[in-house]
Amino acid sequence: MSTPAHAHEPWDDGAVPPPPPSSPADGYSRDMHLLATAGHTGGVNSDLAFAGDLVFAGHYGGFRVLDISEPGAPRELADVHCNGPQGDVSVWGDLLFLSVDTPQSTPGCEGSRNVTASTPGAWEGVRVFDVSDPAAPRFLQAIRTDCGSHTHTLVPRGDGGTYLYVASYPLSASAIGPDCRAPFERISVVDVPGDDATAGLAAKVVAEPTVTGVDRYAGASGDFFACHDIQVLTPRHLAAAACLSQGQLWDISDPLAPRVTANIDTPDVDIWHSAAFTHDGKHVTFGDEYFGPAREPFGAIWTYAVDDPRTPLSHLRIPRAEPSTYHNFNYVPVAGRNILVSSAYGSGTSVVDLTDPRAPKEIAFYDMRSNQWSTYWYNGLIVANDISRGVDVIRFSGRETAGARHLPMLNPQTQTFLLD
């Protein structure tokens, strides 16, 4: 196996990585094969997006661009230093968008540092970059949004442009400014009129639709309603919103005015974190963010029928003893099966068969002392961003993903097609 010279970075505790385990019980299933690690230490690594052979890996200090045309030897093309947690990232043509949900001393990259929301001139929101030359990304502009941008989701609109659904919330005192107070109850919609640098410079907030729920979450400035992450299924004009107090389904036929069609409220769940639709559009899976002592039903994925989401069809916890929770995930684009690939705080990467949504089963895992923020399937590979170690490239050799569609690009929170 060929690996790059920087593949074996120190672990977050300073120890040298252990040798490969001798049995699945030691940390991986035999159909999961680590091809390489593109190490990135010294900060928090977060979300991922993909275009062609490129991986865009967000982190709290900016983002990296990796070439994985040779999966066993990923090559770093750029590491853009632009401070601003949490680094949620997406790509659209020549443009890259980067979420910032901690107030910064400046909208641009130069000299940017964390400050309090009351600091004069403090900024948070979405930064826009030109990545037409992936080895030399160029900062274009910064778009201020209320409460910043914890995450954002591309909503392509069919004319070459896209909208961004920006999710954010007044959870901690450091994030509360004059436009970010309970009960909040809204998202920001950014209009991007194309996919090149000119469009990136013209991007702006065009709507702040109200989104309300039946439950609110307790924050530093009072109880509020707001969403953590939003998944869209554009062929059916649907969105699944993982909000802090509950899940929701939205009708986004009018993308500037999403309409709540279902409130998904499970009493055992505190924070809803992520969501993904199956590629036939019939089911939706939500994840709840609980990280603590392993106990049912917390830290699980919950699957519902889209047409009748009143009661979960199933839930599944990581079937190992350590404290863990499913985090960011997507479904493999393969017809006839529903295979979910997910990151897990404390438990690495998990592959789950949800073809029968009432009987989910973990069929593979890679858990080598991993603490992964994001793990996604992309063009025959599993790519994970470990919080402290960097990007792992993994091969799954099981038959369950045979025939999966290859994609020209992937923003995992944007599903643009259906499969029978």
NUBAFI-723909 format. One line per field, with one value per residue (C-alpha): z, y, x; residue in one letter; residue number from 1. Coordinates in steps of 0.02 Angstrom, whole numbers, plus 50000, padded with zeros to 5 digits. Each point is the difference from the previous one (the first is absolute). Layout:
REM residues N
pz: (Z ...)
py: (Y ...)
px: (X ...)
r: (a ...)
k: (NUM ...)
//
This chain:
REM residues 420
pz: (50000 49949 50121 49996 50108 50117 50021 50175 50103 50191 50087 50104 50158 49923 49986 49844 49915 50046 49872 49901 50113 49990 50008 49969 50187 50009 49899 49824 49897 49870 49853 50051 49939 50044 49843 50066 50120 49945 50170 50069 50185 50119 49975 49976 49832 49949 49844 49821 49821 49835 49817 49874 50083 50129 50183 50088 50186 50118 50167 50133 49923 49819 49875 49903 49820 49971 49838 50025 49820 50077 50155 50083 49984 50023 49956 50089 49873 50122 50182 50010 50166 50040 50183 50040 50079 49948 49820 49920 49815 49830 49817 49850 49836 50033 50169 50176 50148 50180 50154 50148 50159 50123 49991 49911 50013 49811 49857 49899 50036 50040 50188 50034 50180 50118 50094 50098 49910 50086 49925 49881 49821 50047 49854 49973 49855 49836 49913 49811 49907 49818 49983 49810 50037 50140 50046 50030 50066 50004 50128 49916 50133 50168 50021 50171 50065 50160 50132 49875 49908 50097 49841 49826 49862 49811 49917 49810 49903 49819 49919 50043 50168 50172 50167 50167 50149 50149 50169 50161 50176 50162 50103 50094 50071 49880 49850 50059 49912 49962 49861 50087 50146 50056 49936 49832 49892 49829 49872 49877 49812 49896 49812 49893 49819 49917 50031 49962 50088 49933 50075 50163 50017 49967 50128 50135 50126 49915 50130 50184 50006 50166 50055 50158 50094 50141 50116 50045 50062 50156 49954 50085 49954 50027 49913 49810 49844 49868 49894 50003 49827 49847 49868 49834 49872 49851 49884 50129 50061 50176 50144 50161 50136 50152 50126 50176 50081 49863 49821 49862 49819 49889 49832 49905 49839 50032 50057 50074 50112 50065 50078 50147 49956 50145 50177 50054 50188 50095 50189 50026 49881 50054 49853 49822 49902 49820 49872 49834 49879 49921 49814 49958 50100 50109 50166 50100 50135 50139 50123 50178 50080 50166 50059 50169 50086 49877 50032 49898 49908 49999 49865 49870 49821 49980 49838 49946 49851 49906 49966 50182 50119 50159 50076 49970 49907 50094 50093 50013 50117 49964 50055 50101 50181 49990 50014 49822 49888 49813 49928 49812 49870 49826 49905 49867 49827 49958 49933 50100 50164 50136 50067 50119 50028 50159 50109 50187 50144 50096 49878 49834 49846 49992 49849 50030 49892 50008 49849 50122 50098 50142 50026 49985 50017 50008 49866 50012 50106 50017 50178 50026 50145 49880 50041 49832 49963 49823 49899 49826 49854 49841 49838 50071 50152 50179 50046 50183 50086 50171 50123 50055 49872 49827 49847 49992 49833 50025 49882 50038 49912 50040 49861 50068 49906 49833 49856 50096 49889 49970 50022 49925 50167 50172 50131 50120 50065 49822 49915 49818 49927 50036 49974 49986)
py: (50000 50167 50145 50179 50052 50096 49857 49950 50156 49996 49968 50137 49930 50002 49811 49906 49913 49816 49863 49931 49899 49813 49969 50096 50013 50109 50142 49962 49879 49901 50082 50173 50045 50161 50057 50158 50145 50178 50065 50169 50029 50146 50050 49938 49917 50008 49976 49943 50036 49922 50045 49885 49927 50140 49997 50165 49972 50136 50037 50133 50095 49995 49856 49882 49940 49820 49903 49818 49942 49874 49949 49918 50160 50155 50160 50166 50141 50139 50038 50166 50089 50098 49988 49972 49849 49887 49983 49924 49997 49980 50023 50066 50011 50114 50055 49937 50055 49992 50017 50106 49997 50082 50190 50052 50156 50025 49934 49951 49874 50113 50022 49914 49940 49952 50145 50030 50051 50170 50043 50150 49939 49817 49891 49825 49916 49921 50029 49975 49942 49976 49824 49999 49970 49871 50024 50186 50039 50185 50087 50095 50069 49972 49997 50048 49896 50010 49890 49954 49834 49839 49902 50039 49897 50026 50006 49999 50094 49942 50161 49977 50083 49935 50053 49968 49955 50066 49920 50081 50029 50099 49855 50073 50173 50031 49984 50120 50168 50129 49893 49833 49984 49880 49943 50025 49885 50029 49953 50111 49969 50056 50022 49950 50049 49884 49889 50112 50139 50135 49909 49973 50187 50031 49874 50077 49964 50014 49927 49955 49885 49959 49818 49950 49836 49927 49991 50124 49977 50083 50123 50134 50139 49898 49861 50001 49901 49977 49864 49919 49922 49992 49863 50032 49877 50115 49882 49993 50180 49934 50045 49907 50122 49936 50133 50006 49954 49892 49941 50074 49972 50153 50032 50106 50021 50185 49995 50174 49950 49821 49932 49878 49845 49886 50022 49846 49999 49854 50031 49906 50113 50166 50065 49947 50014 49936 49923 49906 49937 49828 50012 49936 50145 49888 50013 50125 49967 50123 49992 50064 50073 49917 49958 49916 49831 49869 49978 49984 50093 50146 50036 49905 50015 50005 49953 50057 49979 50166 49984 49961 50058 49997 49849 49939 49836 49961 50070 49933 50039 49960 49816 50022 50044 50166 50167 50048 50083 50001 50169 50043 49871 49965 49858 49906 50036 49820 49941 49872 50021 50130 49999 50141 50053 50101 50080 49973 50097 49872 49856 50046 49951 49891 49921 49957 49900 50084 49913 49939 50162 49903 49892 50105 49905 50058 49900 50078 50119 50078 50054 50024 50122 50113 50153 50044 50155 49954 49839 49985 49879 50075 49907 49831 50070 50043 50166 50055 50158 49952 50145 49994 49889 50055 49920 49809 49912 49830 49862 49896 49831 49936 49957 50114 50152 49914 50105 50164 50153 50107 50186 50154 50089 49978 50120 49868 50107 50023 49851 50041 49836 49849 49816 49862)
px: (50000 50071 49977 50063 50145 49885 49876 50052 49974 50006 49835 49923 50078 50174 50014 50051 49852 49987 50034 49852 49885 50007 49813 49837 49975 50156 49928 49940 49899 50095 49911 50063 50174 50091 50089 50082 49988 50035 50049 49948 50031 49997 49819 49822 49961 49817 49894 50037 49947 50056 50025 50082 50154 50006 49953 49966 50029 49941 50082 49987 50146 49939 49998 50112 49994 50056 50023 49944 50021 50119 49901 50150 50102 49891 50091 49969 49984 49960 49969 49909 50022 49843 49950 49817 49917 49921 50051 49845 50044 49916 50051 49905 50096 50149 49932 50027 49894 50064 49890 50057 49896 50121 50017 50160 50106 49989 49892 50153 50137 50147 50013 49835 49980 49860 49921 49840 49841 50006 50170 49983 50005 49979 49944 49931 49910 50058 50166 50012 50156 50049 50073 50017 50184 49986 50184 49974 49824 49957 49890 49857 49884 49916 49810 49935 49853 49902 50082 50137 49997 50015 49963 49936 49919 50002 49829 50034 49867 50023 50064 50184 49980 49962 49932 50083 49891 50097 49963 50057 49939 50028 50064 50149 50031 50146 49882 49866 50001 49866 49922 50021 49881 49866 49881 50093 49888 50076 50131 50093 49990 50149 49979 50150 49959 50127 50151 50150 50094 49884 49851 50095 50028 49815 49934 49890 49863 49830 49881 49987 49849 49921 50009 49909 49974 49899 50151 50136 50177 50070 50138 50103 49877 49842 49905 50016 49960 50134 50077 50171 50007 49886 49994 49912 49929 49977 49901 49860 50020 50028 50114 50035 50048 50093 49954 50065 49835 49921 50008 49894 49952 49982 49917 50127 49899 50026 50182 49989 49855 50019 49842 50001 49898 50047 50065 50098 50008 50077 50001 50164 50097 50074 50103 49960 50162 49994 49883 50005 49868 50009 50032 49826 49928 49893 50090 50098 50129 50039 50144 49995 50154 50026 50174 50005 49987 49940 49814 49844 49931 50121 50130 49899 49942 49811 49912 49826 49885 49996 49813 49958 50137 49898 50088 50179 50014 50160 50149 50177 50144 50181 50008 50160 50027 50094 49908 49954 49873 49967 50050 50003 49948 49932 49918 50098 49923 49959 49832 49901 50092 50012 50179 50046 50180 50025 50130 49989 50070 50102 49969 50078 49902 49844 49914 49817 49879 49829 49925 49869 49976 49918 50154 50160 50163 50180 50092 50174 50103 50171 50036 50186 49991 49906 49896 49927 49898 49946 50001 49925 49993 50073 50036 50049 50088 49957 50079 50003 50061 50068 49987 50181 50090 49944 49921 49989 49970 49918 49947 49845 50007 49826 49877 49865 50067 50032 49935 50000 49988 50154 49971 50084 49988 49922 49939 49934 49856 49933 49917 49962 49933 49890 50038 49868)
r: (m s t p a h a h e p w d d g a v p p p p p s s p a d g y s r d m h l l a t a g h t g g v n s d l a f a g d l v f a g h y g g f r v l d i s e p g a p r e l a d v h c n g p q g d v s v w g d l l f l s v d t p q s t p g c e g s r n v t a s t p g a w e g v r v f d v s d p a a p r f l q a i r t d c g s h t h t l v p r g d g g t y l y v a s y p l s a s a i g p d c r a p f e r i s v v d v p g d d a t a g l a a k v v a e p t v t g v d r y a g a s g d f f a c h d i q v l t p r h l a a a a c l s q g q l w d i s d p l a p r v t a n i d t p d v d i w h s a a f t h d g k h v t f g d e y f g p a r e p f g a i w t y a v d d p r t p l s h l r i p r a e p s t y h n f n y v p v a g r n i l v s s a y g s g t s v v d l t d p r a p k e i a f y d m r s n q w s t y w y n g l i v a n d i s r g v d v i r f s g r e t a g a r h l p m l n p q t q t f l l d)
k: (1 2 3 4 5 6 7 8 9 10 11 12 13 14 15 16 17 18 19 20 21 22 23 24 25 26 27 28 29 30 31 32 33 34 35 36 37 38 39 40 41 42 43 44 45 46 47 48 49 50 51 52 53 54 55 56 57 58 59 60 61 62 63 64 65 66 67 68 69 70 71 72 73 74 75 76 77 78 79 80 81 82 83 84 85 86 87 88 89 90 91 92 93 94 95 96 97 98 99 100 101 102 103 104 105 106 107 108 109 110 111 112 113 114 115 116 117 118 119 120 121 122 123 124 125 126 127 128 129 130 131 132 133 134 135 136 137 138 139 140 141 142 143 144 145 146 147 148 149 150 151 152 153 154 155 156 157 158 159 160 161 162 163 164 165 166 167 168 169 170 171 172 173 174 175 176 177 178 179 180 181 182 183 184 185 186 187 188 189 190 191 192 193 194 195 196 197 198 199 200 201 202 203 204 205 206 207 208 209 210 211 212 213 214 215 216 217 218 219 220 221 222 223 224 225 226 227 228 229 230 231 232 233 234 235 236 237 238 239 240 241 242 243 244 245 246 247 248 249 250 251 252 253 254 255 256 257 258 259 260 261 262 263 264 265 266 267 268 269 270 271 272 273 274 275 276 277 278 279 280 281 282 283 284 285 286 287 288 289 290 291 292 293 294 295 296 297 298 299 300 301 302 303 304 305 306 307 308 309 310 311 312 313 314 315 316 317 318 319 320 321 322 323 324 325 326 327 328 329 330 331 332 333 334 335 336 337 338 339 340 341 342 343 344 345 346 347 348 349 350 351 352 353 354 355 356 357 358 359 360 361 362 363 364 365 366 367 368 369 370 371 372 373 374 375 376 377 378 379 380 381 382 383 384 385 386 387 388 389 390 391 392 393 394 395 396 397 398 399 400 401 402 403 404 405 406 407 408 409 410 411 412 413 414 415 416 417 418 419 420)
//
